[in-house]
Amino acid sequence: MPGARPIFYVSDGTGITAETIGHSLLTQFTETEFKSDRMPFIDTDAKAHEAARNIRAAGEAAGERPVVVSSCVNQDIAEIIAGSGALVLDIFEPFIAPLERELGKSRQPRVGKAHGIVNFDSYHQRINAMNYALTHDDGVRLDYKDAEVILLGVSRAGKTPTCVYLALHHGVRAANYPLTEEDLETDRLPAKLRPYKNKIFGLTIDPDRLHQIRQERRPDSRYAALDTCKREIAAADVIFRTEGIPVLSTTHASIEEISSRVLEALGINREMY
């Protein structure tokens, strides 16, 4: 991507925090082209010097000053990275000093703390939620009494990835049910779902986008035909309206936004891990 501004997510841990925050920052600059790279586990001076050389070289090749989003806890490593000549954004810096003043305590740097297994109960909750999402995917199992969320929608509307995200990041037991042609022949919920109506959230999608997604899966099939997509989406939307089910279009929504909307609508307040 010649001419794109290089941006690096550098960390002496996984780099997940730096990348997550960095991506959020970049969404505010949609007219600028970026080429991003994550550099995790930069936890020795030797690795830091190599990273600094690579960052400097990328800037020279692009003819643009690189940007580094850093979550390096080790200050010696942070200083070496700063020697790359890049604009370094330390994600901790704006917050540490105010917190130290407020708490009356100095920081105790710990690499990898943000994504470590701090609480085994919450860790096992997420693992169990992931197993639940996988065993209750696409209506495979219909015993929903333990479900916290049931995502409802036509095939390929984004139900499975949302269930996996809810399980992995929030420890929520999420199932999903795909509306079949038989289900769509009526404007009511399928009988097997009615006892769980208070757990249901609907996902819809623009027919053109659904057509595109299905074409990638089954090219030129009846399943992927635009007319099929339009008919299924229209019938599903009738069910959502008739039953008063909360619904969100996934066409332009990120999985993070979809998940947050689902939790808000169903009144589930769960910490993000």
C-alpha positions in Angstrom: 0.0 0.0 0.0 2.5 2.7 -1.2 2.0 6.1 0.3 -0.2 4.8 3.1 0.9 6.0 6.6 2.4 3.1 8.5 0.8 2.5 11.9 2.2 0.0 14.4 0.6 -1.5 17.5 3.5 -2.2 19.8 3.4 -4.1 23.1 5.5 -6.1 25.5 2.3 -8.2 25.9 -0.2 -9.4 23.3 -0.8 -6.0 21.7 -4.6 -6.6 21.7 -5.3 -3.6 23.9 -3.1 -1.3 21.7 -4.7 -2.6 18.5 -8.3 -2.3 19.9 -7.7 1.3 20.9 -5.7 2.1 17.8 -8.5 0.9 15.5 -11.0 3.1 17.4 -8.8 6.1 16.9 -8.3 5.4 13.2 -12.1 5.4 12.6 -12.0 9.1 13.2 -9.7 9.7 10.2 -11.5 7.9 7.3 -9.9 10.1 4.6 -6.4 9.0 5.6 -5.0 5.7 4.3 -3.2 3.5 6.8 -1.1 0.3 6.7 -1.2 -1.3 10.0 1.0 -3.9 11.7 0.9 -5.5 15.2 4.2 -6.1 17.0 3.4 -8.2 20.1 5.8 -9.5 22.8 8.5 -6.8 22.3 9.8 -7.7 25.8 13.6 -7.4 25.4 16.0 -4.6 24.4 17.0 -6.6 21.3 13.5 -7.0 20.1 12.8 -3.3 20.8 15.8 -2.2 18.7 14.7 -4.5 15.9 11.2 -3.2 16.1 12.4 0.4 16.0 14.5 -0.3 12.9 11.5 -1.9 11.2 9.3 1.1 12.1 11.9 3.6 10.8 12.3 1.6 7.6 8.6 1.5 7.0 8.4 5.3 7.4 11.2 5.8 4.9 9.6 3.4 2.4 6.2 5.1 2.6 7.6 8.7 2.8 5.4 9.2 5.8 6.2 9.5 9.5 5.0 6.3 11.2 2.5 6.3 14.0 3.0 3.9 17.0 0.2 3.0 19.4 2.0 1.6 22.3 0.9 -0.4 25.4 4.5 -1.1 26.5 4.7 -1.2 30.3 8.5 -1.5 30.4 9.7 2.1 30.1 13.2 1.1 28.8 11.5 -0.6 25.9 9.2 2.3 25.4 12.2 4.7 25.1 13.8 2.5 22.5 10.6 2.4 20.4 10.5 6.2 20.7 13.9 6.4 19.1 12.3 5.1 15.9 11.3 8.7 15.0 7.6 7.7 15.0 4.8 9.6 16.6 4.4 7.4 19.7 1.0 7.3 21.4 1.3 5.7 24.8 -2.2 4.5 25.7 -1.5 4.5 29.4 0.2 7.9 29.7 -2.9 10.2 29.9 -4.4 8.1 32.7 -1.6 6.9 35.0 -0.7 10.3 36.6 -4.3 11.3 37.4 -5.0 7.8 38.9 -1.8 7.9 41.0 -2.8 11.3 42.4 -6.4 10.2 43.1 -5.4 6.8 44.6 -2.3 8.1 46.4 -0.4 5.2 45.1 2.2 4.7 42.4 1.7 2.3 39.5 3.1 -1.2 39.6 3.8 -2.1 36.0 2.6 -5.6 35.1 3.1 -6.9 31.5 0.0 -8.7 30.1 -2.2 -7.9 33.0 -5.0 -6.6 30.8 -5.6 -10.0 29.2 -4.4 -12.4 31.9 -6.6 -14.9 33.7 -7.4 -12.8 36.7 -10.5 -14.6 37.8 -10.8 -18.3 37.1 -14.6 -18.3 37.6 -15.1 -15.7 34.9 -12.6 -17.5 32.6 -14.6 -20.8 33.0 -17.8 -18.9 32.5 -16.5 -17.7 29.1 -15.4 -21.2 28.1 -18.7 -22.7 29.1 -20.5 -19.9 27.2 -18.4 -20.7 24.1 -19.3 -24.4 24.3 -23.0 -23.4 24.7 -22.8 -21.2 21.6 -21.2 -23.9 19.5 -23.7 -26.6 20.6 -26.7 -24.3 20.1 -25.6 -23.0 16.7 -28.1 -22.8 13.8 -30.9 -24.4 15.7 -29.0 -27.7 16.2 -30.3 -28.0 19.8 -33.5 -26.4 20.9 -33.2 -26.7 24.7 -33.1 -23.0 25.3 -34.0 -22.9 29.0 -30.4 -22.0 30.0 -29.9 -19.5 27.1 -29.5 -15.8 28.0 -29.8 -14.7 24.4 -31.4 -16.3 21.3 -30.6 -14.6 18.1 -33.2 -15.0 15.4 -32.9 -14.3 11.7 -32.5 -15.7 8.2 -29.4 -17.6 7.2 -26.2 -15.6 7.0 -27.5 -12.5 8.8 -24.7 -12.6 11.3 -26.1 -14.7 14.1 -23.2 -17.2 14.6 -20.3 -14.7 14.9 -22.4 -12.5 17.2 -23.1 -15.5 19.5 -19.4 -16.4 19.5 -18.4 -12.8 20.3 -21.0 -12.6 23.2 -19.6 -15.8 24.6 -15.9 -15.0 24.3 -16.0 -11.3 25.4 -19.0 -11.3 27.8 -19.5 -14.8 29.0 -23.1 -14.8 27.7 -24.8 -18.1 26.8 -26.1 -17.2 23.3 -28.0 -19.5 21.0 -29.2 -18.8 17.5 -32.0 -20.0 15.4 -32.2 -19.7 11.6 -35.7 -18.9 10.2 -36.4 -21.6 7.6 -38.8 -21.4 4.6 -41.4 -23.2 6.7 -41.0 -20.8 9.6 -41.4 -17.8 7.2 -44.7 -19.0 5.8 -46.4 -17.5 8.8 -46.1 -14.2 10.5 -45.7 -15.7 14.0 -42.8 -17.1 15.9 -42.2 -20.8 15.5 -44.0 -22.7 18.3 -40.7 -24.1 19.7 -39.5 -20.5 20.3 -42.5 -19.0 21.9 -41.7 -20.1 25.5 -38.4 -18.1 25.2 -39.7 -14.9 23.5 -38.2 -12.7 26.2 -34.7 -13.9 25.3 -35.1 -13.4 21.5 -33.4 -10.6 19.5 -33.8 -10.3 15.8 -31.1 -9.7 13.2 -32.0 -8.4 9.8 -29.8 -7.3 6.8 -30.1 -5.5 3.5 -31.2 -8.0 0.8 -28.4 -6.9 -1.6 -25.8 -7.5 1.1 -27.3 -10.9 2.0 -27.3 -11.8 -1.7 -23.6 -10.9 -1.9 -22.7 -13.0 1.2 -24.7 -16.0 0.0 -23.2 -15.8 -3.4 -19.8 -16.3 -1.8 -21.1 -19.4 -0.1 -23.3 -21.0 -2.8 -22.8 -19.1 -6.1 -25.8 -18.8 -8.4 -28.0 -21.0 -6.3 -31.6 -20.5 -5.4 -30.5 -19.9 -1.8 -28.3 -17.0 -3.0 -30.8 -15.5 -5.5 -31.6 -11.8 -4.8 -35.4 -12.6 -5.1 -35.0 -15.3 -2.4 -33.1 -12.9 -0.1 -35.7 -10.1 -0.5 -38.6 -12.5 0.2 -36.9 -14.0 3.3 -35.9 -10.7 4.8 -39.4 -9.3 4.2 -41.1 -12.3 5.8 -38.7 -12.2 8.8 -39.3 -8.5 9.3 -43.1 -9.2 9.5 -42.5 -11.8 12.2 -40.3 -9.3 14.2 -43.0 -6.5 13.9 -45.9 -8.8 14.7 -44.2 -10.3 17.7 -42.7 -7.1 19.0 -39.2 -8.5 18.9 -36.3 -6.0 19.1 -34.3 -6.1 15.9 -31.1 -4.6 14.4 -29.8 -4.5 10.9 -26.3 -5.9 10.6 -25.6 -4.5 7.2 -23.3 -1.7 8.4 -22.9 -2.6 12.0 -19.7 -4.1 13.5 -19.9 -7.2 15.6 -19.0 -5.1 18.7 -22.0 -2.8 18.1 -24.4 -5.7 17.4 -23.4 -7.4 20.6 -23.7 -4.2 22.7 -27.2 -3.5 21.2 -28.3 -7.0 22.0 -27.2 -6.8 25.6 -28.8 -3.4 26.1 -32.1 -4.4 24.6 -32.3 -7.6 26.7 -31.2 -5.8 29.9 -28.0 -7.9 30.3 -25.2 -6.1 32.1 -22.0 -8.1 31.8 -18.4 -7.0 32.1 -16.3 -7.2 28.9 -13.2 -9.4 29.2 
